[in-house]
Amino acid sequence: MKESLQPGLGLVFTYSVPVQRTVPHLLPESPEFRAMPEVLASGYMVGLIEWACIQAVNPHLDWPAEQTVGIGFRLSHIAATPPGLRVTIRVELLSVEGRKLTFGVRAEDEVEVISEGSHERFVIDAARFRAKAAAKAPGSGEGRG
């Protein structure tokens, strides 16, 4: 982590919602999701928020050796966004506690606010993280009791 990784960092991230990021496409094997309206899925919205936070902090990390992973989400999803609308996400780094980063988040489409809340991320050593995950994988001989 660089010394420039400090509270107050922010980013404005814009994304045009395609049909493929709507609820029926979130888990295509789910008949319940497939029957729902074509609006931005909460799961994809969370992914967009993560992406915005990643972009905000990557210049302040030894990226790609250092990366961040999501560890906490306190987000509303209070309005539907149909495909074709643009979503604007504003993130601000509120605190840095060791390797834990806390962001304030606000997202809106072209009509109204769609989400507000906070998101926590943790700075990782990417190689070490990958090795630990690989050790848990089926067939690795580790991680399962």
DSSP file (Angstrom, degrees, kcal/mol; ACC not computed):
  #  RESIDUE AA STRUCTURE BP1 BP2  ACC     N-H-->O    O-->H-N    N-H-->O    O-->H-N    TCO  KAPPA ALPHA  PHI   PSI    X-CA   Y-CA   Z-CA
    1    1 A M              0   0    0      0, 0.0    60,-0.2     0, 0.0     2,-0.2   0.000 360.0 360.0 360.0 137.5    0.0    0.0    0.0
    2    2 A K    >   -     0   0    0     58,-2.6     3,-1.9     1,-0.1    58,-0.1  -0.525 360.0-114.8 -87.8 157.8    1.2    3.4   -0.9
    3    3 A E  T 3  S+     0   0    0      1,-0.3    -1,-0.1    -2,-0.2    57,-0.1   0.723 112.1  71.2 -63.4 -19.7    1.2    6.4    1.5
    4    4 A S  T 3   +     0   0    0     55,-0.1     2,-1.6     1,-0.1    -1,-0.3   0.580  67.6 102.8 -74.5  -8.2   -1.3    8.0   -0.8
    5    5 A L    <   +     0   0    0     -3,-1.9    -1,-0.1    55,-0.3    52,-0.1  -0.606  56.7 141.6 -77.1  91.3   -4.0    5.5    0.2
    6    6 A Q    >   -     0   0    0     -2,-1.6     3,-1.5    89,-0.0    87,-0.2  -0.930  59.2 -85.6-134.8 151.6   -5.8    7.9    2.5
    7    7 A P  T 3  S+     0   0    0      0, 0.0    87,-0.2     0, 0.0     3,-0.1  -0.238 108.2  49.9 -52.6 146.5   -9.4    8.8    3.4
    8    8 A G  T 3  S+     0   0    0     85,-3.3    86,-0.1     1,-0.4     2,-0.0   0.127  72.8 132.9 105.1 -18.5  -11.0   11.2    1.0
    9    9 A L    <   +     0   0    0     -3,-1.5    84,-3.2    84,-0.2    -1,-0.4  -0.375  33.9 173.5 -60.7 143.5  -10.1    9.4   -2.1
   10   10 A G  E     -A   92   0A   0     82,-0.2     2,-0.3    46,-0.1    82,-0.2  -0.947  22.6-164.2-149.0 170.3  -13.0    9.2   -4.4
   11   11 A L  E     -A   91   0A   0     80,-2.0    80,-2.4    -2,-0.3     2,-0.5  -0.981  14.6-145.8-155.5 143.9  -14.2    8.1   -7.8
   12   12 A V  E     -A   90   0A   0     -2,-0.3     2,-0.4    78,-0.2    78,-0.2  -0.980  24.8-171.2-112.1 123.6  -17.2    8.7  -10.0
   13   13 A F  E     -A   89   0A   0     76,-3.0    76,-3.5    -2,-0.5     2,-0.4  -0.947   4.8-163.5-121.2 131.6  -18.0    5.6  -12.1
   14   14 A T  E     +A   88   0A   0     -2,-0.4     2,-0.4    74,-0.2    74,-0.2  -0.946  10.2 174.5-121.7 139.4  -20.6    5.5  -14.9
   15   15 A Y  E     -A   87   0A   0     72,-2.4    72,-3.5    -2,-0.4     2,-0.5  -0.991  25.5-138.9-145.7 129.8  -22.1    2.3  -16.5
   16   16 A S  E     -A   86   0A   0     -2,-0.4    70,-0.2    70,-0.3    69,-0.1  -0.812  31.1-124.9 -89.6 126.0  -24.8    1.9  -19.1
   17   17 A V        -     0   0    0     68,-2.7    67,-3.2    -2,-0.5     2,-0.2  -0.583  25.7-162.5 -79.0 116.8  -27.0   -1.0  -18.1
   18   18 A P    >   -     0   0    0      0, 0.0     3,-2.0     0, 0.0    67,-0.0  -0.554  34.9-106.5 -89.6 163.6  -27.3   -3.7  -20.8
   19   19 A V  G >  S+     0   0    0      1,-0.3     3,-1.7    -2,-0.2     6,-0.2   0.835 116.6  68.2 -55.0 -34.4  -30.1   -6.4  -20.8
   20   20 A Q  G 3  S+     0   0    0      1,-0.3    -1,-0.3     4,-0.1    -3,-0.0   0.581  94.6  56.7 -66.9  -8.9  -27.5   -9.0  -19.8
   21   21 A R  G <  S+     0   0    0     -3,-2.0    20,-2.0    17,-0.0    -1,-0.3   0.107  87.1 105.7-107.9  20.9  -27.2   -7.3  -16.4
   22   22 A T  B X  S-E   40   0B   0     -3,-1.7     3,-1.9    18,-0.3     4,-0.5  -0.546  87.6 -95.5 -97.6 167.2  -30.9   -7.5  -15.5
   23   23 A V  G >> S+     0   0    0     16,-2.0     3,-1.7    14,-0.4     4,-0.6   0.845 119.2  58.6 -52.3 -45.4  -32.5   -9.9  -13.0
   24   24 A P  G 34 S+     0   0    0      0, 0.0    -1,-0.3     0, 0.0     6,-0.1   0.737 110.0  46.4 -60.9 -17.7  -33.5  -12.7  -15.5
   25   25 A H  G <4 S+     0   0    0     -3,-1.9    -2,-0.2    -6,-0.2     9,-0.1   0.473  88.3  87.1-100.5  -3.1  -29.8  -13.0  -16.5
   26   26 A L  T <4 S+     0   0    0     -3,-1.7    -1,-0.1    -4,-0.5    -3,-0.1   0.964 113.8   1.1 -64.5 -54.1  -28.3  -13.1  -13.0
   27   27 A L  S >< S-     0   0    0     -4,-0.6     3,-3.0     3,-0.2    -1,-0.3  -0.780  71.5-170.3-132.6  87.9  -28.7  -16.9  -12.5
   28   28 A P  T 3  S+     0   0    0      0, 0.0     6,-0.1     0, 0.0    -1,-0.1   0.722  83.2  64.9 -56.8 -22.9  -30.1  -18.2  -15.7
   29   29 A E  T 3  S+     0   0    0     -3,-0.1     3,-0.1     4,-0.0    -3,-0.0   0.569  84.6  90.1 -75.9  -6.3  -30.7  -21.6  -14.1
   30   30 A S    <>  -     0   0    0     -3,-3.0     4,-2.3     1,-0.2     5,-0.2  -0.810  59.6-165.4 -93.6 112.3  -33.2  -20.0  -11.7
   31   31 A P  H  > S+     0   0    0      0, 0.0     4,-1.2     0, 0.0    -1,-0.2   0.830  91.0  58.2 -63.7 -28.8  -36.7  -20.1  -13.1
   32   32 A E  H  4 S+     0   0    0      2,-0.2     4,-0.3     1,-0.2     3,-0.2   0.925 109.0  42.9 -66.9 -43.7  -37.7  -17.5  -10.5
   33   33 A F  H >4 S+     0   0    0     -6,-0.2     3,-1.8     1,-0.2    -1,-0.2   0.914 109.6  57.2 -66.7 -41.7  -35.1  -15.0  -11.7
   34   34 A R  H 3< S+     0   0    0     -4,-2.3    -1,-0.2     1,-0.3    -2,-0.2   0.792 105.0  53.3 -60.3 -27.0  -36.0  -15.7  -15.4
   35   35 A A  T 3< S+     0   0    0     -4,-1.2    -1,-0.3    -3,-0.2    -2,-0.2   0.527  92.4  96.8 -85.1  -6.0  -39.6  -14.7  -14.7
   36   36 A M  S <  S-     0   0    0     -3,-1.8    -3,-0.0    -4,-0.3    -4,-0.0  -0.365  85.3 -83.6 -85.9 163.8  -38.7  -11.4  -13.1
   37   37 A P        -     0   0    0      0, 0.0     2,-1.6     0, 0.0   -14,-0.4  -0.222  43.7-104.6 -63.5 152.9  -38.7   -8.0  -14.8
   38   38 A E  S    S+     0   0    0    -15,-0.1     2,-0.3   -16,-0.1   -16,-0.1  -0.631  72.8 127.7 -81.5  86.1  -35.7   -6.8  -16.8
   39   39 A V  S    S-     0   0    0     -2,-1.6   -16,-2.0    43,-0.2    41,-0.1  -0.937  73.2 -69.7-134.4 158.1  -34.2   -4.3  -14.4
   40   40 A L  B     -E   22   0B   0     41,-3.0   -18,-0.3    -2,-0.3    41,-0.2  -0.234  56.2-126.4 -50.6 124.3  -30.6   -4.0  -13.0
   41   41 A A     >  -     0   0    0    -20,-2.0     4,-2.4     1,-0.1     3,-0.3  -0.504   8.2-128.2 -75.2 142.1  -30.1   -7.0  -10.7
   42   42 A S  H  > S+     0   0    0      1,-0.2     4,-2.7     2,-0.2     5,-0.2   0.884 109.7  57.8 -56.5 -39.8  -28.9   -6.2   -7.2
   43   43 A G  H  > S+     0   0    0      1,-0.2     4,-1.7     2,-0.2    -1,-0.2   0.896 109.1  43.8 -59.9 -41.2  -26.1   -8.7   -7.6
   44   44 A Y  H  > S+     0   0    0     -3,-0.3     4,-2.3     2,-0.2    -1,-0.2   0.864 110.3  56.1 -71.6 -35.2  -24.8   -6.8  -10.6
   45   45 A M  H  X S+     0   0    0     -4,-2.4     4,-2.2     2,-0.2    -2,-0.2   0.931 107.0  49.6 -61.1 -44.3  -25.2   -3.5   -8.8
   46   46 A V  H  X S+     0   0    0     -4,-2.7     4,-2.5     1,-0.2    -1,-0.2   0.914 109.4  52.6 -59.7 -42.4  -23.0   -4.8   -6.0
   47   47 A G  H  X S+     0   0    0     -4,-1.7     4,-2.4     1,-0.2    -1,-0.2   0.887 108.0  50.5 -60.7 -39.6  -20.4   -5.8   -8.6
   48   48 A L  H  X S+     0   0    0     -4,-2.3     4,-2.3     2,-0.2    -1,-0.2   0.891 109.7  50.5 -65.0 -39.4  -20.5   -2.4  -10.1
   49   49 A I  H  X S+     0   0    0     -4,-2.2     4,-2.2     2,-0.2    -2,-0.2   0.915 110.5  49.4 -65.0 -42.6  -20.0   -0.8   -6.7
   50   50 A E  H  X S+     0   0    0     -4,-2.5     4,-2.7     1,-0.2    -2,-0.2   0.931 109.7  52.2 -59.8 -44.6  -17.0   -3.1   -6.1
   51   51 A W  H  X S+     0   0    0     -4,-2.4     4,-2.5     1,-0.2    -2,-0.2   0.906 108.6  50.2 -58.9 -43.9  -15.6   -2.2   -9.5
   52   52 A A  H  X S+     0   0    0     -4,-2.3     4,-1.9     1,-0.2    -1,-0.2   0.918 111.9  47.4 -62.4 -43.2  -15.8    1.5   -8.7
   53   53 A C  H  X S+     0   0    0     -4,-2.2     4,-1.7     2,-0.2    -2,-0.2   0.902 110.9  51.9 -65.4 -40.5  -14.0    1.0   -5.3
   54   54 A I  H  X S+     0   0    0     -4,-2.7     4,-2.5     1,-0.2     3,-0.2   0.937 110.4  48.1 -59.8 -47.4  -11.3   -1.1   -7.0
   55   55 A Q  H  < S+     0   0    0     -4,-2.5    -1,-0.2     1,-0.2    -2,-0.2   0.854 108.6  55.7 -63.6 -33.3  -10.7    1.6   -9.5
   56   56 A A  H  < S+     0   0    0     -4,-1.9    -1,-0.2    -5,-0.2    -2,-0.2   0.880 118.8  29.9 -66.4 -37.2  -10.6    4.2   -6.8
   57   57 A V  H >< S+     0   0    0     -4,-1.7     3,-2.5    -3,-0.2    -2,-0.2   0.708  94.1  86.7-100.2 -20.6   -7.8    2.5   -4.8
   58   58 A N  G ><>S+     0   0    0     -4,-2.5     3,-1.8     1,-0.3     5,-0.6   0.851  86.6  56.9 -52.6 -39.2   -5.7    0.6   -7.4
   59   59 A P  G 3 5S+     0   0    0      0, 0.0    -1,-0.3     0, 0.0    -2,-0.1   0.695 107.1  52.0 -64.3 -13.5   -3.5    3.6   -8.2
   60   60 A H  G < 5S+     0   0    0     -3,-2.5   -58,-2.6   -56,-0.1   -55,-0.3   0.225 104.1  68.6-107.3  11.8   -2.6    3.7   -4.5
   61   61 A L  T < 5S-     0   0    0     -3,-1.8     2,-1.5   -60,-0.2     4,-0.0  -0.758  94.6-104.7-119.4 168.2   -1.7    0.0   -4.2
   62   62 A D  T >>5 -     0   0    0     -2,-0.3     4,-2.3     2,-0.1     3,-0.7  -0.535  66.7-142.4 -87.2  65.7    1.2   -2.1   -5.6
   63   63 A W  T 34< +     0   0    0     -2,-1.5     4,-0.1    -5,-0.6    -2,-0.0  -0.552  69.1  16.7 -79.5 137.6   -1.3   -3.4   -8.2
   64   64 A P  T 34 S+     0   0    0      0, 0.0    -1,-0.3     0, 0.0    62,-0.2  -0.982 127.1  52.5 -94.7   2.0   -1.5   -6.2   -9.3
   65   65 A A  T <4 S+     0   0    0     -3,-0.7    61,-2.8    61,-0.1     2,-0.4   0.899 117.8  43.8 -63.7 -38.0    0.6   -7.8   -6.6
   66   66 A E  E  < S+B  125   0A   0     -4,-2.3     2,-0.3    59,-0.2    59,-0.2  -0.901  76.9 160.6-103.6 136.4   -1.7   -6.0   -4.1
   67   67 A Q  E     -B  124   0A   0     57,-1.9    57,-3.4    -2,-0.4     2,-0.4  -0.839  31.0-119.1-139.6 177.3   -5.4   -6.2   -4.7
   68   68 A T  E     -B  123   0A   0     -2,-0.3     2,-0.4    55,-0.3    55,-0.2  -0.947  16.7-162.1-124.6 149.3   -8.6   -5.7   -2.7
   69   69 A V  E     -B  122   0A   0     53,-2.0    53,-2.3    -2,-0.4     2,-0.2  -0.958  29.2-107.0-125.4 147.5  -11.5   -8.1   -2.0
   70   70 A G  E     +B  121   0A   0     -2,-0.4    51,-0.3    51,-0.2     3,-0.1  -0.532  40.7 162.6 -73.5 134.1  -14.9   -7.3   -0.8
   71   71 A I  E     +     0   0A   0     49,-2.7     2,-0.3     1,-0.3    50,-0.2   0.474  61.0  28.1-127.9 -10.1  -15.6   -8.2    2.9
   72   72 A G  E     -B  120   0A   0     48,-1.5    48,-2.4     2,-0.0     2,-0.4  -0.980  52.5-172.4-158.0 142.8  -18.7   -6.2    3.8
   73   73 A F  E     +B  119   0A   0     -2,-0.3     2,-0.3    46,-0.2    46,-0.2  -0.981  12.6 167.4-139.8 122.5  -21.8   -4.7    2.2
   74   74 A R  E     +B  118   0A   0     44,-2.7    44,-2.4    -2,-0.4     2,-0.4  -0.757  35.2 144.2-130.3  84.5  -24.4   -2.4    3.7
   75   75 A L  E     -B  117   0A   0     -2,-0.3     2,-0.2    42,-0.2    42,-0.2  -0.955  39.8-146.2-130.0 139.4  -26.3   -1.2    0.7
   76   76 A S        -     0   0    0     40,-2.1     2,-0.2    -2,-0.4    40,-0.1  -0.611   1.5-160.0 -89.0 161.5  -29.9   -0.4   -0.2
   77   77 A H        +     0   0    0     -2,-0.2    38,-0.2    38,-0.1   -35,-0.1  -0.743  27.8 158.3-138.3  91.1  -31.3   -1.1   -3.6
   78   78 A I        +     0   0    0     36,-1.9     2,-0.3    -2,-0.2    37,-0.1   0.439  52.2  39.1-104.1  -2.9  -34.3    1.3   -3.5
   79   79 A A  S    S-     0   0    0     35,-0.7     2,-0.2    33,-0.1    -1,-0.1  -0.997  74.4-118.1-150.4 145.2  -35.2    1.9   -7.2
   80   80 A A        -     0   0    0     -2,-0.3    29,-0.1   -41,-0.1   -39,-0.1  -0.566  20.0-159.7 -83.1 142.6  -35.4   -0.2  -10.4
   81   81 A T        -     0   0    0     -2,-0.2   -41,-3.0   -41,-0.2     3,-0.1  -0.958   9.4-149.9-124.2 112.3  -33.2    0.7  -13.3
   82   82 A P    >   -     0   0    0      0, 0.0     3,-1.5     0, 0.0   -65,-0.2  -0.364  36.7 -83.0 -75.2 159.9  -34.2   -0.7  -16.8
   83   83 A P  T 3  S+     0   0    0      0, 0.0     3,-0.1     0, 0.0   -64,-0.1  -0.269 113.6  41.8 -59.8 149.1  -31.7   -1.5  -19.4
   84   84 A G  T 3  S+     0   0    0    -67,-3.2     2,-0.2     1,-0.4   -65,-0.0   0.083  88.5 109.5  99.3 -22.1  -30.5    1.5  -21.5
   85   85 A L    <   -     0   0    0     -3,-1.5   -68,-2.7   -68,-0.2    -1,-0.4  -0.555  68.2-123.4 -84.5 154.5  -30.2    3.8  -18.5
   86   86 A R  E     -A   16   0A   0    -70,-0.2     2,-0.4    -2,-0.2    24,-0.3  -0.807  18.1-151.3 -97.4 136.0  -26.9    5.0  -17.3
   87   87 A V  E     -A   15   0A   0    -72,-3.5   -72,-2.4    -2,-0.4     2,-0.5  -0.909   5.0-159.9-106.1 133.5  -25.9    4.4  -13.6
   88   88 A T  E     -AC  14 108A   0     20,-3.2    20,-2.2    -2,-0.4     2,-0.5  -0.968   6.9-166.7-115.1 124.2  -23.5    6.8  -11.9
   89   89 A I  E     -AC  13 107A   0    -76,-3.5   -76,-3.0    -2,-0.5     2,-0.5  -0.938   3.5-164.5-114.3 127.5  -21.8    5.5   -8.8
   90   90 A R  E     -AC  12 106A   0     16,-3.2    16,-1.8    -2,-0.5     2,-0.4  -0.954  11.7-179.0-111.5 124.0  -19.9    7.8   -6.4
   91   91 A V  E     -AC  11 105A   0    -80,-2.4   -80,-2.0    -2,-0.5     2,-0.4  -0.943   7.4-173.1-122.3 145.7  -17.5    6.2   -3.9
   92   92 A E  E     -AC  10 104A   0     12,-2.0    12,-2.7    -2,-0.4     2,-0.7  -0.995  28.3-124.2-137.4 130.7  -15.4    7.8   -1.3
   93   93 A L  E     + C   0 103A   0    -84,-3.2   -85,-3.3    -2,-0.4    10,-0.3  -0.638  31.5 177.6 -73.1 114.1  -12.8    6.1    0.9
   94   94 A L  E     +     0   0A   0      8,-3.1     2,-0.3    -2,-0.7     9,-0.2   0.829  58.6   4.8 -90.2 -36.1  -14.0    7.0    4.4
   95   95 A S  E     - C   0 102A   0      7,-1.5     7,-2.3   -89,-0.1     2,-0.5  -0.999  47.2-155.6-153.1 151.9  -11.4    5.1    6.5
   96   96 A V  E     + C   0 101A   0     -2,-0.3     2,-0.6     5,-0.2     5,-0.2  -0.975  16.2 175.6-126.2 112.7   -8.2    3.0    6.3
   97   97 A E  E >   - C   0 100A   0      3,-2.9     3,-2.2    -2,-0.5     2,-0.5  -0.858  67.9 -62.6-119.2  92.9   -7.7    0.7    9.3
   98   98 A G  T 3  S-     0   0    0     -2,-0.6    24,-0.0     1,-0.3     0, 0.0  -0.566 120.1 -17.6  65.1-118.6   -4.6   -1.3    8.6
   99   99 A R  T 3  S+     0   0    0     -2,-0.5    24,-2.4    -3,-0.1     2,-0.5   0.433 116.8 101.8 -96.9  -1.3   -5.6   -3.2    5.4
  100  100 A K  E <   -CD  97 122A   0     -3,-2.2    -3,-2.9    22,-0.2     2,-0.4  -0.740  53.3-166.9 -89.2 127.5   -9.4   -2.7    5.9
  101  101 A L  E     -CD  96 121A   0     20,-3.3    20,-2.6    -2,-0.5     2,-0.5  -0.941   4.0-161.5-115.7 133.0  -10.9    0.0    3.7
  102  102 A T  E     -CD  95 120A   0     -7,-2.3    -8,-3.1    -2,-0.4    -7,-1.5  -0.969   9.7-167.8-119.0 128.8  -14.4    1.5    4.2
  103  103 A F  E     -CD  93 119A   0     16,-3.0    16,-1.9    -2,-0.5     2,-0.4  -0.876  18.6-138.3-114.7 142.6  -16.2    3.3    1.5
  104  104 A G  E     -CD  92 118A   0    -12,-2.7   -12,-2.0    -2,-0.4     2,-0.4  -0.819  30.8-161.7 -90.0 142.3  -19.3    5.5    1.4
  105  105 A V  E     +CD  91 117A   0     12,-2.8    12,-2.0    -2,-0.4     2,-0.3  -0.972  22.0 171.6-133.7 139.9  -21.4    4.7   -1.7
  106  106 A R  E     -CD  90 116A   0    -16,-1.8   -16,-3.2    -2,-0.4     2,-0.4  -0.955  10.0-176.6-144.2 128.9  -24.2    6.5   -3.6
  107  107 A A  E     +CD  89 115A   0      8,-3.0     7,-2.8    -2,-0.3     8,-1.9  -0.970   4.8 172.2-126.6 141.7  -25.6    5.2   -6.9
  108  108 A E  E     -CD  88 113A   0    -20,-2.2   -20,-3.2    -2,-0.4     5,-0.3  -0.994  20.4-144.7-143.8 150.7  -28.2    6.8   -9.1
  109  109 A D        -     0   0    0      3,-2.5   -22,-0.2    -2,-0.3   -28,-0.0  -0.266  53.3 -78.3 -95.5-165.3  -29.6    6.2  -12.5
  110  110 A E  S    S+     0   0    0    -24,-0.3     3,-0.1     1,-0.2   -23,-0.1   0.540 129.8  35.9 -74.7  -3.6  -30.7    9.0  -14.8
  111  111 A V  S    S-     0   0    0      1,-0.3     2,-0.3     0, 0.0    -1,-0.2   0.756 121.9 -16.8-114.3 -41.7  -33.9    9.4  -12.9
  112  112 A E  S    S-     0   0    0    -33,-0.0    -3,-2.5     0, 0.0    -1,-0.3  -0.948  75.6 -67.6-159.6 171.1  -33.3    8.8   -9.2
  113  113 A V  E     + D   0 108A   0     -2,-0.3    -5,-0.3    -5,-0.3     3,-0.1  -0.539  39.6 177.6 -68.1 133.7  -31.1    7.5   -6.4
  114  114 A I  E     +     0   0A   0     -7,-2.8   -36,-1.9     1,-0.3   -35,-0.7   0.619  61.1  13.0-113.1 -20.2  -30.9    3.7   -6.6
  115  115 A S  E     + D   0 107A   0     -8,-1.9    -8,-3.0   -38,-0.2    -1,-0.3  -0.987  51.7 174.0-158.3 145.3  -28.5    2.8   -3.8
  116  116 A E  E     + D   0 106A   0     -2,-0.3   -40,-2.1   -10,-0.2     2,-0.3  -0.980  36.1  79.5-144.6 152.5  -26.8    4.3   -0.7
  117  117 A G  E     -BD  75 105A   0    -12,-2.0   -12,-2.8    -2,-0.3     2,-0.3  -1.000  65.5 -62.2 155.4-149.9  -24.6    2.7    1.9
  118  118 A S  E     -BD  74 104A   0    -44,-2.4   -44,-2.7    -2,-0.3     2,-0.4  -0.942  27.0-160.8-138.5 158.8  -21.1    1.5    2.6
  119  119 A H  E     -BD  73 103A   0    -16,-1.9   -16,-3.0    -2,-0.3     2,-0.4  -0.998   8.1-152.8-141.9 134.3  -18.8   -1.1    1.4
  120  120 A E  E     -BD  72 102A   0    -48,-2.4   -49,-2.7    -2,-0.4   -48,-1.5  -0.891  14.0-179.5-110.6 140.5  -15.7   -2.6    3.0
  121  121 A R  E     -BD  70 101A   0    -20,-2.6   -20,-3.3    -2,-0.4     2,-0.4  -0.912  15.8-143.0-131.9 160.5  -12.7   -4.1    1.2
  122  122 A F  E     -BD  69 100A   0    -53,-2.3   -53,-2.0    -2,-0.3     2,-0.4  -0.991  18.5-125.1-128.5 133.1   -9.5   -5.7    2.4
  123  123 A V  E     -B   68   0A   0    -24,-2.4     2,-0.3    -2,-0.4   -55,-0.3  -0.632  37.5-174.7 -78.2 128.7   -6.0   -5.3    0.8
  124  124 A I  E     -B   67   0A   0    -57,-3.4   -57,-1.9    -2,-0.4     2,-0.8  -0.831  36.4-116.1-122.3 158.8   -4.5   -8.7    0.0
  125  125 A D  E  >  -B   66   0A   0     -2,-0.3     4,-2.6   -59,-0.2   -59,-0.2  -0.888  34.2-149.6 -85.8 112.0   -1.3  -10.1   -1.3
  126  126 A A  H  > S+     0   0    0    -61,-2.8     4,-2.5    -2,-0.8     5,-0.2   0.868  90.0  48.8 -60.2 -42.4   -2.7  -11.6   -4.6
  127  127 A A  H  > S+     0   0    0    -62,-0.4     4,-2.2     2,-0.2    -1,-0.2   0.924 113.9  46.1 -65.2 -43.6   -0.3  -14.5   -4.9
  128  128 A R  H  > S+     0   0    0      2,-0.2     4,-2.3     1,-0.2    -2,-0.2   0.912 112.6  50.9 -64.3 -42.1   -0.8  -15.6   -1.3
  129  129 A F  H  X S+     0   0    0     -4,-2.6     4,-2.4     1,-0.2    -2,-0.2   0.922 110.4  49.0 -61.4 -45.8   -4.6  -15.2   -1.6
  130  130 A R  H  X S+     0   0    0     -4,-2.5     4,-2.7     1,-0.2    -1,-0.2   0.900 110.1  51.8 -61.7 -41.1   -4.6  -17.4   -4.8
  131  131 A A  H  X S+     0   0    0     -4,-2.2     4,-1.9     2,-0.2    -1,-0.2   0.913 110.4  47.7 -63.7 -42.6   -2.5  -20.0   -3.1
  132  132 A K  H  X S+     0   0    0     -4,-2.3     4,-0.9     2,-0.2    -1,-0.2   0.903 113.2  48.2 -64.9 -40.8   -4.8  -20.2   -0.1
  133  133 A A  H >X S+     0   0    0     -4,-2.4     4,-0.8     1,-0.2     3,-0.7   0.908 110.1  51.6 -66.0 -41.0   -7.9  -20.5   -2.4
  134  134 A A  H >< S+     0   0    0     -4,-2.7     3,-0.7     1,-0.2    -1,-0.2   0.866 104.1  57.9 -63.7 -35.5   -6.2  -23.2   -4.5
  135  135 A A  H 3< S+     0   0    0     -4,-1.9     7,-0.6     1,-0.2    -1,-0.2   0.763 105.9  50.5 -66.4 -24.0   -5.5  -25.2   -1.4
  136  136 A K  H << S+     0   0    0     -4,-0.9    -1,-0.2    -3,-0.7    -2,-0.2   0.640  87.2 110.6 -84.5 -16.2   -9.3  -25.2   -0.6
  137  137 A A  S X< S-     0   0    0     -4,-0.8     3,-2.1    -3,-0.7     5,-0.4  -0.223  84.3 -90.4 -63.6 147.2  -10.2  -26.4   -4.0
  138  138 A P  T 3  S+     0   0    0      0, 0.0    -1,-0.1     0, 0.0    -2,-0.1  -0.302 115.0  24.6 -55.3 136.8  -11.6  -29.9   -4.4
  139  139 A G  T 3  S+     0   0    0     -3,-0.1    -2,-0.1     3,-0.1    -3,-0.1   0.389  89.9 107.2  88.9  -4.5   -8.8  -32.4   -5.1
  140  140 A S  S <  S-     0   0    0     -3,-2.1     3,-0.1     2,-0.2    -3,-0.1   0.713  81.3-130.8 -79.3 -18.7   -6.2  -30.2   -3.4
  141  141 A G  S    S+     0   0    0      1,-0.3     2,-0.3    -4,-0.3    -5,-0.1   0.449  77.3  83.1  83.3  -1.1   -6.0  -32.5   -0.4
  142  142 A E  S    S+     0   0    0     -7,-0.6    -1,-0.3    -5,-0.4    -2,-0.2  -0.838  70.3  35.3-127.7 166.8   -6.3  -29.6    2.0
  143  143 A G  S    S+     0   0    0     -2,-0.3     2,-0.4    -3,-0.1    -7,-0.1   0.326  90.1  93.7  80.0  -7.2   -9.0  -27.4    3.5
  144  144 A R              0   0    0     -7,-0.1    -1,-0.1     1,-0.1    -7,-0.0  -0.975 360.0 360.0-123.8 133.6  -11.7  -30.1    3.9
  145  145 A G              0   0    0     -2,-0.4    -1,-0.1    -3,-0.1    -2,-0.0   0.441 360.0 360.0 -93.4 360.0  -12.1  -32.1    7.1
